[in-house]
Amino acid sequence: MGKWLIRITLALLAALPGLAGAGGEAPMLVASADTARYLPSPDALIAKTIQDIRTNRLDDALREVNRVISLRPDFKLAHLIKGDLLMARSRPLSGIGTVTSSSEKSAQSLSDLRDEARVRLLRYIDQPDPAQLPRQILQLAPDQKYALLADASRARLYLFENVNGEPRLKADFYMTIGKNGTDKRVEGDKRTPMGIYQIAKQLPSKGLADLYGAGAFPLDYPNEWDRAQGRGGHGIWLHGVPSDTYSRPPRSSDGCVVVTNPDLKELSRWVQPGATPVVLAERTDWIDRAAWEQARSDLMAQLHSWQASWKEREAERFLGHYGRDFLQGAGRAWAESKRRNITDKAWIKVELEDVSLFLYPGSDMAYAEFTQRYSSDRLSSVSRKRLYWLLDEGHWRIVMEKTSELPTHLAQR
């Protein structure tokens, strides 16, 4: 009976090259401090079940999976594993869901559940190093108490706390994305967009269709960069699951980011509409502190150079921070107007506050957002500014700039 145990574990690890130990052994599963604090949870108990299977503790595995089902009778993956465990008492199994219907629909459902088992196991055997930081988030403004980063490749939604401007990993959640993966381009393509967004508002479950479960947080997709690139579609939300479902397979939404209802309720404690950035990425880039600080320093230096050239009324140096495409075509008139405005002033002051910095997912691009306090001998204003930077031959160049005036009560310090 022991041989089938190894087969199941290896079946789960088959898509995870480099994670098996010497001789094909699967590594031990280690729960994080966050997971331990919330035990027992269905996610942790499923991982414990698989670990018990690996070490040939069948009775323990069956006991753990029964605990999962008692907590969440609607957890389909748990029922599938329990069926395998019971079947193993009479004959060997070659993997998860060996006995199933031959229909195309059932085969697809089984494939989805196997994929869910794989990514759930991956979360426990290949966790981020606590000493590393996400390259995509370089600086959080003081009012951004928390940030979300979705890792599509690992089906994980990471929650970061803002600690003196740095993202500190607080928790992570299993998530579902679009049926056809990432890189949303048009309405109805069932893909999840990649980019940096804001939670626009919170919608309680009351008044929503059961599909959205415990509630929803609409995102501001498409943002201005998406629109400039001709990307369409709408209605990308972070939401829960139907009331009769615990979780969905990793790729089963129409493009939204979906988490379990308990996880959505947990996230509702931390996220705040208008103040919580959401980074949607194909994969999180975890890097060591030295590399992270260097990336932040390089981008911050570019921002400060842009600010200094404006304050010092050096028009050509200021315009040199912008990409060629930005300054041509429709941007030509803007550049000529900016040049006159800079050189005609007797003095200029520019202060930047509440700066947040990100590296844009899926491209050699960066994103900066901040409050800008401008004053000169002729004009004073306070606004929110968003800059999109593209890495061009080793230099960051601004390829899009958006400014919105702040209401008077928000502009006052």
C-alpha positions in Angstrom: 0.0 0.0 0.0 2.9 2.3 0.6 3.8 2.7 -3.1 0.7 4.6 -4.0 1.4 7.2 -1.3 4.6 8.2 -3.1 2.8 8.2 -6.4 0.2 10.7 -5.1 2.8 13.0 -3.7 4.9 12.8 -6.9 1.8 13.4 -9.0 1.3 16.7 -7.1 5.0 17.6 -7.5 5.2 16.7 -11.2 4.7 20.3 -12.3 7.1 21.7 -9.7 10.6 21.0 -11.1 13.5 21.4 -8.7 11.3 21.1 -5.5 11.8 17.4 -4.9 14.8 16.3 -2.8 17.5 13.8 -3.6 16.2 10.5 -4.8 12.8 12.0 -5.7 11.7 12.6 -2.2 9.3 15.4 -1.6 10.4 18.1 0.9 8.7 18.4 4.3 5.8 20.8 4.6 6.3 23.7 6.9 3.4 26.0 7.9 4.1 29.7 8.3 3.6 31.6 11.5 0.5 33.2 10.1 -1.0 29.9 9.2 -0.2 28.5 12.7 -1.9 31.4 14.3 -5.2 30.7 12.6 -5.1 26.9 12.9 -7.2 24.9 12.3 -7.9 26.2 8.8 -9.0 24.2 5.8 -5.9 25.2 3.9 -3.5 24.1 6.6 -5.4 20.9 7.3 -5.3 19.9 3.6 -1.5 20.4 3.5 -1.2 18.4 6.7 -3.3 15.6 5.0 -0.9 15.5 2.1 2.1 15.5 4.5 0.6 12.5 6.3 0.1 10.7 3.1 3.7 11.3 2.2 4.9 9.7 5.5 2.6 6.8 5.2 0.3 7.8 8.0 -3.0 6.9 6.3 -5.1 7.0 9.5 -3.8 10.4 10.4 -4.4 11.6 6.8 -8.0 10.4 6.9 -8.6 12.0 10.2 -7.2 15.4 9.0 -9.3 15.4 5.8 -12.4 14.5 7.8 -11.6 17.6 9.9 -11.5 19.6 6.8 -14.8 18.3 5.6 -16.4 18.9 9.0 -15.2 22.6 8.8 -16.1 23.0 5.1 -18.5 20.4 3.7 -18.3 22.3 0.4 -14.5 21.8 -0.1 -14.5 19.7 -3.2 -10.8 18.9 -3.1 -11.1 17.5 0.4 -13.8 15.1 -0.7 -11.7 14.0 -3.7 -8.7 13.2 -1.4 -10.9 11.4 1.1 -12.3 9.2 -1.7 -8.7 8.3 -2.7 -7.8 7.5 0.9 -10.8 5.2 1.3 -10.1 3.5 -2.1 -6.5 2.9 -1.1 -7.7 0.4 1.4 -8.7 -2.0 -1.4 -6.2 -1.2 -4.2 -3.3 1.0 -5.1 -3.9 4.4 -6.7 -1.7 6.2 -9.2 -2.6 9.8 -8.2 -5.4 12.1 -7.0 -8.8 11.3 -8.4 -7.9 8.0 -10.1 -11.5 6.8 -10.0 -13.8 9.2 -11.8 -16.3 9.5 -14.6 -15.0 9.4 -18.2 -17.1 12.4 -19.3 -15.3 15.4 -20.7 -16.9 17.7 -18.1 -15.8 15.4 -15.2 -12.3 15.1 -16.7 -12.0 18.9 -16.8 -13.3 19.2 -13.2 -10.8 16.6 -12.1 -7.9 18.4 -13.8 -9.0 21.6 -12.1 -9.0 20.0 -8.7 -5.5 18.5 -9.3 -4.3 21.9 -10.3 -5.8 23.3 -7.1 -4.0 20.6 -5.0 -0.7 21.4 -6.8 -0.8 25.2 -6.0 -2.0 24.6 -2.5 0.9 22.2 -1.8 3.3 24.6 -3.5 2.3 27.3 -1.0 3.7 25.1 1.8 6.8 23.7 0.2 8.1 26.9 -1.4 7.3 29.9 0.8 8.9 33.3 0.4 12.1 33.9 2.4 11.1 36.2 5.2 14.3 38.2 4.5 13.2 39.0 1.0 11.0 41.8 -0.3 8.7 42.1 -3.4 10.5 43.9 -6.2 7.1 45.2 -7.5 6.5 47.3 -4.4 9.3 49.8 -3.6 7.6 52.5 -1.5 4.3 52.8 0.2 2.8 56.2 1.1 1.8 56.8 4.7 -1.9 56.5 3.9 -1.4 53.2 2.2 -1.6 51.1 5.3 -1.8 47.9 3.4 -1.1 46.7 -0.2 -2.2 43.6 -2.1 0.0 41.7 -4.6 -1.6 38.9 -6.7 0.8 36.2 -7.9 -1.0 34.4 -10.7 1.6 31.7 -11.2 1.2 30.5 -7.6 -2.5 31.4 -7.1 -1.6 33.4 -4.0 -2.8 36.9 -3.0 -0.3 38.5 -0.7 -1.3 41.1 1.9 1.5 43.5 2.9 1.5 45.9 5.8 3.2 49.3 5.4 6.0 49.5 7.9 7.8 52.9 7.5 7.2 52.8 3.8 8.3 49.2 3.3 6.0 46.3 2.5 6.0 43.7 5.3 4.3 40.4 4.4 1.3 39.9 6.8 -0.7 37.1 5.3 -1.4 35.3 2.0 -4.5 33.7 0.6 -5.3 31.1 -2.1 -6.9 32.8 -5.1 -8.5 32.2 -8.5 -7.9 34.2 -11.7 -9.4 34.1 -15.2 -10.0 30.9 -17.1 -7.6 32.0 -19.8 -4.9 33.3 -17.5 -3.5 36.8 -17.5 -2.8 39.8 -19.9 -6.4 41.0 -20.4 -6.9 42.9 -23.6 -10.6 42.9 -24.6 -14.0 42.5 -23.2 -15.0 38.8 -22.7 -11.5 37.3 -23.1 -11.8 35.8 -19.6 -8.3 37.0 -18.6 -7.1 38.8 -15.5 -5.3 42.1 -16.2 -1.7 42.8 -15.2 -1.0 46.2 -13.7 -1.3 48.4 -10.7 -4.8 49.3 -9.6 -6.8 50.8 -6.7 -9.8 49.4 -4.9 -12.5 51.7 -6.1 -15.2 50.8 -3.5 -16.6 48.1 -1.3 -19.8 46.3 -2.2 -21.5 44.3 0.6 -23.0 40.9 -0.2 -26.5 42.3 0.3 -27.8 43.2 -3.1 -25.1 41.2 -5.0 -25.7 38.0 -6.9 -24.7 34.8 -5.0 -21.8 34.4 -7.4 -19.9 37.1 -5.5 -20.2 35.5 -2.1 -19.3 37.6 0.9 -18.9 40.8 -1.1 -16.8 42.5 -3.6 -14.1 45.2 -4.1 -14.3 46.6 -7.7 -10.9 47.6 -9.1 -10.3 50.7 -11.3 -9.4 48.6 -14.4 -8.9 49.8 -17.0 -6.5 52.5 -15.7 -5.1 55.3 -17.9 -2.2 53.1 -19.0 -4.5 50.3 -20.0 -6.7 52.7 -22.0 -3.6 54.2 -23.8 -2.6 50.7 -24.8 -6.0 50.0 -26.2 -6.9 47.4 -23.5 -10.6 47.1 -22.9 -13.2 45.3 -20.8 -14.5 46.2 -17.4 -15.9 44.8 -14.1 -12.6 43.4 -12.7 -13.4 42.7 -9.0 -11.9 41.1 -6.0 -14.7 39.0 -4.6 -15.8 35.9 -2.8 -17.4 32.6 -4.0 -21.0 31.3 -4.1 -22.5 30.2 -0.8 -22.4 26.5 -1.7 -18.7 26.6 -2.6 -15.6 26.8 -0.5 -13.1 27.6 -3.2 -12.7 27.5 -7.0 -9.9 26.1 -9.1 -6.9 28.4 -9.8 -8.3 29.4 -13.2 -12.0 29.6 -13.2 -13.2 33.2 -13.1 -14.2 35.5 -16.0 -11.2 37.7 -15.2 -11.8 38.6 -11.5 -9.6 37.8 -8.6 -11.6 35.4 -6.4 -10.9 34.2 -2.8 -12.9 32.1 -0.3 -15.6 33.9 1.6 -13.7 33.6 5.0 -10.6 35.1 3.3 -12.6 37.9 1.8 -14.0 38.7 5.2 -10.5 38.7 6.6 -9.2 41.0 3.9 -12.1 43.4 4.6 -10.5 44.1 7.9 -7.4 45.5 6.2 -8.1 46.9 2.7 -9.5 50.4 2.2 -11.2 51.8 -0.9 -9.1 54.5 -2.5 -6.1 53.8 -0.3 -5.1 50.2 -0.9 -3.0 49.5 -4.1 -3.5 46.2 -5.8 -0.7 44.8 -7.9 -1.7 42.1 -10.3 1.4 40.2 -11.5 2.2 37.0 -13.4 4.7 36.2 -10.7 6.1 38.0 -7.6 9.8 38.9 -7.8 11.2 38.2 -4.3 14.6 39.8 -4.0 17.1 40.3 -1.1 17.0 43.6 0.8 20.2 45.0 -0.8 18.7 44.5 -4.3 15.4 45.9 -3.2 16.9 49.0 -1.7 19.0 49.6 -4.8 16.0 49.4 -7.0 14.1 51.8 -4.8 17.1 54.2 -4.6 17.5 54.3 -8.3 13.9 55.1 -9.0 13.8 57.7 -6.2 16.9 59.4 -7.6 15.2 59.7 -10.9 12.1 61.3 -9.3 14.3 63.7 -7.3 16.3 64.7 -10.4 13.0 65.4 -12.2 11.9 67.5 -9.3 15.2 69.4 -9.0 15.4 70.3 -12.7 11.9 71.8 -12.4 12.8 73.8 -9.2 16.0 75.0 -10.8 14.1 76.1 -13.9 16.3 74.1 -16.2 13.7 73.4 -18.9 15.8 71.2 -21.2 17.0 69.0 -18.4 13.4 68.8 -17.1 12.1 67.7 -20.6 15.0 65.2 -20.8 13.2 63.1 -18.3 10.4 62.4 -20.8 10.4 59.8 -23.5 10.7 60.7 -27.1 7.3 59.4 -28.0 5.8 61.5 -25.2 7.4 64.7 -26.5 6.3 64.1 -30.1 2.9 64.2 -31.7 0.3 65.5 -29.3 2.9 66.0 -26.6 4.8 68.6 -28.7 2.5 71.4 -27.7 2.7 70.3 -24.1 6.5 70.4 -24.2 6.6 73.9 -25.7 4.1 75.2 -23.2 6.1 73.6 -20.3 9.3 75.1 -21.6 7.8 78.6 -21.6 6.2 78.1 -18.2 9.5 77.1 -16.6 11.7 79.8 -18.1 9.2 82.6 -17.6 9.1 82.2 -13.8 11.3 84.1 -11.4 11.3 81.2 -9.0 9.7 77.8 -8.6 9.2 75.5 -5.6 8.1 71.9 -6.0 7.5 69.6 -3.0 6.6 66.0 -3.2 4.7 64.2 -0.5 3.2 60.8 0.2 5.3 59.1 -2.5 4.6 55.6 -3.5 6.8 53.7 -6.0 6.1 50.4 -7.9 7.7 48.4 -10.7 5.0 47.7 -13.2 4.2 44.0 -13.7 5.1 42.4 -17.0 7.2 45.3 -18.4 10.3 47.4 -18.0 8.1 50.1 -16.5 7.8 51.9 -13.2 5.0 53.8 -11.6 5.1 56.7 -9.1 2.3 58.5 -7.4 2.5 61.4 -5.0 1.0 64.7 -3.8 2.7 67.7 -5.6 2.8 71.1 -4.0 3.8 73.6 -6.6 4.3 77.4 -6.1 6.0 80.1 -8.1 5.9 83.9 -8.4 2.7 83.5 -10.4 0.8 80.4 -9.3 0.3 77.9 -6.5 -1.4 74.6 -6.7 -1.7 71.2 -4.9 -2.4 68.1 -6.9 -2.1 64.3 -7.1 0.3 63.2 -9.8 0.9 59.8 -11.4 4.0 59.2 -13.5 4.6 56.1 -15.7 8.3 55.5 -16.4 9.8 53.3 -19.1 13.4 52.0 -18.9 15.0 53.3 -22.1 18.7 52.3 -22.7 19.3 52.2 -18.9 17.5 55.4 -18.1 14.0 55.9 -16.7 11.9 58.1 -19.1 8.4 59.3 -18.4 5.9 58.0 -20.9 2.7 59.1 -19.3 1.8 61.8 -16.8 -1.6 62.4 -15.2 -2.5 65.2 -12.8 -5.7 65.7 -10.8 -6.3 68.7 -8.6 -7.0 68.0 -4.9 -10.1 69.3 -3.2 -9.3 72.3 -0.9 -9.9 70.4 2.3 -7.4 67.7 1.2 -4.8 70.1 -0.1 -4.5 71.8 3.3 -1.7 70.5 5.5 
